[in-house]
Amino acid sequence: AFPKRSGCFQLKSHTTTIGSRRGAEAAGVADRHAALEFSASDSSIILQDFNSPHGTFVNSCQVQNAAVRVRPGDILSFGTAGASFELVLDGAAQVGGMPGERW
């Protein structure tokens, strides 16, 4: 999940797509901006940028049209708004590594 001052965003099973709604680009976030995917083969989380025009960042380093492994504690940012999210795993996911659990 991405903790934010207002709460957490729970990731979906296997793949969560990040993007703006209804095709309206908001704060530099494209309609189909990036995705986070749980890889069951090695219990990792992969961030894939879909060549977004305003950037996807991991710990302030830009990822462009590439896939990178992310870990708990990494700070993820999407677009130009500067909103940042910390990737955290809850206890159930850390122990079981099961997709569908709250990450």
N, CA and C atoms as a LAMMPS dump frame, in Angstrom:
ITEM: TIMESTEP
0
ITEM: NUMBER OF ATOMS
309
ITEM: BOX BOUNDS ff ff ff
-5.0000000000000000e+02 5.0000000000000000e+02
-5.0000000000000000e+02 5.0000000000000000e+02
-5.0000000000000000e+02 5.0000000000000000e+02
ITEM: ATOMS id mol type element x y z
1 1 1 N 0.843 -1.177 0
2 1 2 C 0 0 0
3 1 3 C 0.884 1.233 0
4 2 1 N 0.346 2.335 -0.45
5 2 2 C 1.054 3.598 -0.427
6 2 3 C 0.491 4.433 0.7
7 3 1 N 1.216 4.573 1.82
8 3 2 C 0.692 5.426 2.861
9 3 3 C 0.787 6.879 2.429
10 4 1 N -0.198 7.617 2.764
11 4 2 C -0.276 9.029 2.461
12 4 3 C -0.863 9.671 3.697
13 5 1 N -0.733 10.917 3.847
14 5 2 C -1.266 11.554 5.049
15 5 3 C -2.741 11.229 5.252
16 6 1 N -3.466 11.042 4.152
17 6 2 C -4.899 10.78 4.281
18 6 3 C -5.23 9.295 4.369
19 7 1 N -4.266 8.412 4.323
20 7 2 C -4.546 6.99 4.417
21 7 3 C -3.629 6.161 3.53
22 8 1 N -4.105 4.973 3.137
23 8 2 C -3.314 4.052 2.331
24 8 3 C -4.056 3.704 1.05
25 9 1 N -3.292 3.395 0.022
26 9 2 C -3.843 2.87 -1.215
27 9 3 C -3.479 1.398 -1.271
28 10 1 N -4.462 0.533 -1.329
29 10 2 C -4.205 -0.9 -1.371
30 10 3 C -3.997 -1.345 -2.812
31 11 1 N -2.923 -2.1 -3.045
32 11 2 C -2.643 -2.611 -4.386
33 11 3 C -3.563 -3.772 -4.703
34 12 1 N -3.894 -3.933 -5.971
35 12 2 C -4.721 -5.044 -6.413
36 12 3 C -3.858 -6.294 -6.537
37 13 1 N -4.502 -7.446 -6.657
38 13 2 C -3.768 -8.695 -6.857
39 13 3 C -2.983 -8.624 -8.154
40 14 1 N -1.787 -9.123 -8.117
41 14 2 C -0.906 -9.268 -9.281
42 14 3 C -0.483 -7.941 -9.896
43 15 1 N -1.403 -7.142 -10.485
44 15 2 C -1.002 -5.906 -11.167
45 15 3 C -1.929 -4.75 -10.811
46 16 1 N -1.331 -3.61 -10.477
47 16 2 C -2.067 -2.378 -10.242
48 16 3 C -1.572 -1.36 -11.256
49 17 1 N -2.49 -0.817 -12.062
50 17 2 C -2.134 0.193 -13.061
51 17 3 C -2.3 1.578 -12.455
52 18 1 N -1.318 2.447 -12.7
53 18 2 C -1.354 3.821 -12.218
54 18 3 C -1.642 4.72 -13.411
55 19 1 N -2.628 5.602 -13.282
56 19 2 C -2.953 6.527 -14.363
57 19 3 C -4.065 7.459 -13.96
58 20 1 N -4.286 8.483 -14.801
59 20 2 C -5.37 9.42 -14.541
60 20 3 C -6.676 8.823 -15.046
61 21 1 N -7.777 9.314 -14.555
62 21 2 C -9.089 8.774 -14.922
63 21 3 C -9.655 9.463 -16.15
64 22 1 N -10.387 8.701 -16.924
65 22 2 C -11.113 9.205 -18.089
66 22 3 C -10.22 9.948 -19.068
67 23 1 N -8.956 9.584 -19.127
68 23 2 C -8.063 10.164 -20.114
69 23 3 C -7.64 11.597 -19.858
70 24 1 N -8.095 12.205 -18.77
71 24 2 C -7.719 13.584 -18.457
72 24 3 C -6.423 13.57 -17.673
73 25 1 N -5.346 14.04 -18.288
74 25 2 C -4.055 14.04 -17.616
75 25 3 C -4.101 14.994 -16.433
76 26 1 N -3.8 14.48 -15.256
77 26 2 C -3.836 15.275 -14.03
78 26 3 C -2.449 15.319 -13.415
79 27 1 N -1.942 16.516 -13.169
80 27 2 C -0.65 16.716 -12.515
81 27 3 C 0.465 15.926 -13.199
82 28 1 N 0.384 15.826 -14.525
83 28 2 C 1.426 15.127 -15.27
84 28 3 C 1.317 13.624 -15.232
85 29 1 N 0.22 13.095 -14.72
86 29 2 C 0.028 11.641 -14.694
87 29 3 C -0.785 11.257 -15.921
88 30 1 N -0.193 10.444 -16.785
89 30 2 C -0.841 10.035 -18.026
90 30 3 C -1.956 9.034 -17.752
91 31 1 N -2.816 8.832 -18.738
92 31 2 C -3.922 7.885 -18.632
93 31 3 C -3.41 6.494 -18.272
94 32 1 N -2.382 6.042 -18.939
95 32 2 C -1.747 4.752 -18.641
96 32 3 C -0.28 5.058 -18.357
97 33 1 N 0.013 5.383 -17.119
98 33 2 C 1.306 5.934 -16.723
99 33 3 C 2.336 4.859 -16.36
100 34 1 N 1.937 3.952 -15.471
101 34 2 C 2.862 2.936 -14.959
102 34 3 C 2.054 1.799 -14.343
103 35 1 N 2.744 0.767 -13.906
104 35 2 C 2.082 -0.344 -13.222
105 35 3 C 3.012 -0.923 -12.177
106 36 1 N 2.41 -1.453 -11.12
107 36 2 C 3.13 -2.223 -10.11
108 36 3 C 2.643 -3.653 -10.22
109 37 1 N 3.579 -4.582 -10.339
110 37 2 C 3.224 -5.987 -10.536
111 37 3 C 3.926 -6.856 -9.505
112 38 1 N 3.147 -7.729 -8.871
113 38 2 C 3.709 -8.701 -7.934
114 38 3 C 4.163 -9.919 -8.72
115 39 1 N 5.425 -10.3 -8.56
116 39 2 C 5.968 -11.478 -9.226
117 39 3 C 6.032 -12.623 -8.218
118 40 1 N 5.164 -13.615 -8.397
119 40 2 C 5.097 -14.735 -7.455
120 40 3 C 6.343 -15.602 -7.505
121 41 1 N 7.027 -15.632 -8.651
122 41 2 C 8.192 -16.511 -8.795
123 41 3 C 9.292 -16.187 -7.789
124 42 1 N 9.482 -14.905 -7.481
125 42 2 C 10.501 -14.542 -6.496
126 42 3 C 9.977 -13.564 -5.44
127 43 1 N 8.65 -13.46 -5.318
128 43 2 C 7.989 -12.597 -4.329
129 43 3 C 8.502 -11.162 -4.377
130 44 1 N 8.671 -10.634 -5.593
131 44 2 C 9.146 -9.267 -5.735
132 44 3 C 8.041 -8.384 -6.31
133 45 1 N 8.262 -7.075 -6.225
134 45 2 C 7.339 -6.1 -6.799
135 45 3 C 8.105 -5.33 -7.865
136 46 1 N 7.55 -5.303 -9.075
137 46 2 C 8.183 -4.655 -10.216
138 46 3 C 7.377 -3.418 -10.589
139 47 1 N 8.062 -2.28 -10.768
140 47 2 C 7.443 -1.052 -11.247
141 47 3 C 7.796 -0.906 -12.721
142 48 1 N 6.781 -0.783 -13.574
143 48 2 C 6.965 -0.624 -15.015
144 48 3 C 6.447 0.738 -15.434
145 49 1 N 7.321 1.569 -16.016
146 49 2 C 6.891 2.85 -16.56
147 49 3 C 6.508 2.639 -18.022
148 50 1 N 5.379 3.208 -18.423
149 50 2 C 4.877 3.057 -19.797
150 50 3 C 5.265 4.258 -20.655
151 51 1 N 6.534 4.67 -20.575
152 51 2 C 7.058 5.805 -21.344
153 51 3 C 6.24 7.07 -21.076
154 52 1 N 5.948 7.307 -19.824
155 52 2 C 5.133 8.456 -19.421
156 52 3 C 5.863 9.758 -19.748
157 53 1 N 5.136 10.762 -20.248
158 53 2 C 5.794 12.007 -20.66
159 53 3 C 6.351 12.834 -19.505
160 54 1 N 5.799 12.695 -18.293
161 54 2 C 6.244 13.528 -17.173
162 54 3 C 6.951 12.742 -16.079
163 55 1 N 7.241 11.486 -16.316
164 55 2 C 8.124 10.759 -15.434
165 55 3 C 7.524 9.917 -14.335
166 56 1 N 8.222 8.844 -14.055
167 56 2 C 8.007 7.965 -12.914
168 56 3 C 9.341 7.939 -12.18
169 57 1 N 9.298 8.065 -10.866
170 57 2 C 10.537 8.182 -10.096
171 57 3 C 10.543 7.199 -8.93
172 58 1 N 11.706 6.597 -8.686
173 58 2 C 11.934 5.731 -7.527
174 58 3 C 13.1 6.336 -6.762
175 59 1 N 12.833 6.754 -5.537
176 59 2 C 13.861 7.396 -4.71
177 59 3 C 14.529 8.542 -5.463
178 60 1 N 13.713 9.363 -6.134
179 60 2 C 14.134 10.548 -6.893
180 60 3 C 14.9 10.244 -8.183
181 61 1 N 15.04 8.983 -8.56
182 61 2 C 15.69 8.607 -9.815
183 61 3 C 14.617 8.266 -10.841
184 62 1 N 14.717 8.882 -12.022
185 62 2 C 13.691 8.67 -13.041
186 62 3 C 13.819 7.292 -13.687
187 63 1 N 12.668 6.661 -13.86
188 63 2 C 12.547 5.393 -14.576
189 63 3 C 11.754 5.727 -15.83
190 64 1 N 12.325 5.493 -17.003
191 64 2 C 11.602 5.825 -18.233
192 64 3 C 11.547 4.615 -19.151
193 65 1 N 10.321 4.203 -19.459
194 65 2 C 10.074 3.076 -20.361
195 65 3 C 10.906 1.857 -19.957
196 66 1 N 10.905 1.563 -18.665
197 66 2 C 11.692 0.461 -18.137
198 66 3 C 10.966 -0.166 -16.954
199 67 1 N 11.459 -1.32 -16.54
200 67 2 C 10.929 -2.008 -15.365
201 67 3 C 12.041 -2.12 -14.326
202 68 1 N 11.707 -1.806 -13.08
203 68 2 C 12.676 -1.917 -11.989
204 68 3 C 12.017 -2.591 -10.796
205 69 1 N 12.798 -3.301 -10.032
206 69 2 C 12.308 -3.925 -8.808
207 69 3 C 12.26 -2.866 -7.718
208 70 1 N 11.153 -2.804 -6.993
209 70 2 C 11.025 -1.879 -5.872
210 70 3 C 10.869 -2.676 -4.583
211 71 1 N 11.27 -2.038 -3.502
212 71 2 C 11.269 -2.709 -2.201
213 71 3 C 10.568 -1.836 -1.169
214 72 1 N 10.128 -2.438 -0.071
215 72 2 C 9.542 -1.641 1.011
216 72 3 C 10.506 -0.528 1.418
217 73 1 N 9.954 0.653 1.62
218 73 2 C 10.763 1.816 1.975
219 73 3 C 11.094 2.692 0.79
220 74 1 N 10.974 2.17 -0.446
221 74 2 C 11.217 2.988 -1.63
222 74 3 C 10.146 4.071 -1.727
223 75 1 N 10.543 5.248 -2.187
224 75 2 C 9.635 6.374 -2.382
225 75 3 C 9.333 6.465 -3.876
226 76 1 N 8.04 6.345 -4.224
227 76 2 C 7.599 6.357 -5.61
228 76 3 C 6.86 7.659 -5.89
229 77 1 N 7.139 8.266 -7.051
230 77 2 C 6.468 9.492 -7.482
231 77 3 C 6.043 9.332 -8.933
232 78 1 N 4.899 9.91 -9.27
233 78 2 C 4.348 9.804 -10.615
234 78 3 C 3.959 11.185 -11.098
235 79 1 N 4.461 11.602 -12.259
236 79 2 C 4.088 12.879 -12.834
237 79 3 C 4.82 14.052 -12.22
238 80 1 N 4.266 15.245 -12.453
239 80 2 C 4.934 16.486 -12.077
240 80 3 C 4.45 17.103 -10.768
241 81 1 N 3.441 16.524 -10.155
242 81 2 C 2.841 17.147 -8.963
243 81 3 C 3.731 17.083 -7.738
244 82 1 N 4.677 16.172 -7.718
245 82 2 C 5.545 16.06 -6.572
246 82 3 C 4.988 15.213 -5.452
247 83 1 N 3.777 14.629 -5.622
248 83 2 C 3.232 13.746 -4.591
249 83 3 C 4.074 12.48 -4.54
250 84 1 N 4.499 12.104 -3.367
251 84 2 C 5.337 10.917 -3.202
252 84 3 C 4.644 9.925 -2.298
253 85 1 N 4.921 8.655 -2.523
254 85 2 C 4.304 7.571 -1.776
255 85 3 C 5.388 6.599 -1.354
256 86 1 N 5.299 6.106 -0.129
257 86 2 C 6.246 5.102 0.346
258 86 3 C 5.623 3.724 0.197
259 87 1 N 6.355 2.807 -0.386
260 87 2 C 5.889 1.432 -0.55
261 87 3 C 6.124 0.672 0.749
262 88 1 N 5.046 0.144 1.327
263 88 2 C 5.16 -0.65 2.55
264 88 3 C 4.389 -1.953 2.373
265 89 1 N 4.829 -2.975 3.06
266 89 2 C 4.131 -4.251 3.084
267 89 3 C 3.574 -4.451 4.469
268 90 1 N 2.358 -4.984 4.546
269 90 2 C 1.844 -5.29 5.873
270 90 3 C 2.407 -6.636 6.319
271 91 1 N 2.184 -7.004 7.563
272 91 2 C 2.758 -8.233 8.118
273 91 3 C 2.348 -9.489 7.385
274 92 1 N 1.099 -9.604 6.945
275 92 2 C 0.62 -10.805 6.254
276 92 3 C 1.344 -11.001 4.94
277 93 1 N 1.56 -9.919 4.194
278 93 2 C 2.221 -10.032 2.903
279 93 3 C 3.691 -10.353 3.083
280 94 1 N 4.319 -9.821 4.134
281 94 2 C 5.732 -10.093 4.36
282 94 3 C 5.952 -11.554 4.694
283 95 1 N 5.047 -12.148 5.445
284 95 2 C 5.195 -13.545 5.833
285 95 3 C 4.815 -14.48 4.696
286 96 1 N 3.637 -14.236 4.105
287 96 2 C 3.149 -15.153 3.089
288 96 3 C 3.521 -14.799 1.677
289 97 1 N 3.771 -13.506 1.409
290 97 2 C 4.088 -13.088 0.068
291 97 3 C 2.974 -13.361 -0.926
292 98 1 N 1.732 -13.407 -0.459
293 98 2 C 0.618 -13.773 -1.329
294 98 3 C 0.01 -12.546 -1.987
295 99 1 N -0.15 -12.575 -3.338
296 99 2 C -0.842 -11.463 -3.971
297 99 3 C -2.286 -11.439 -3.495
298 100 1 N -2.857 -10.274 -3.495
299 100 2 C -4.234 -10.143 -3.019
300 100 3 C -4.286 -9.718 -1.573
301 101 1 N -3.209 -9.923 -0.855
302 101 2 C -3.132 -9.43 0.511
303 101 3 C -2.845 -7.931 0.437
304 102 1 N -2.977 -7.236 1.543
305 102 2 C -2.669 -5.819 1.571
306 102 3 C -1.175 -5.644 1.575
307 103 1 N -0.636 -4.961 0.584
308 103 2 C 0.826 -4.751 0.502
309 103 3 C 1.193 -3.483 1.185
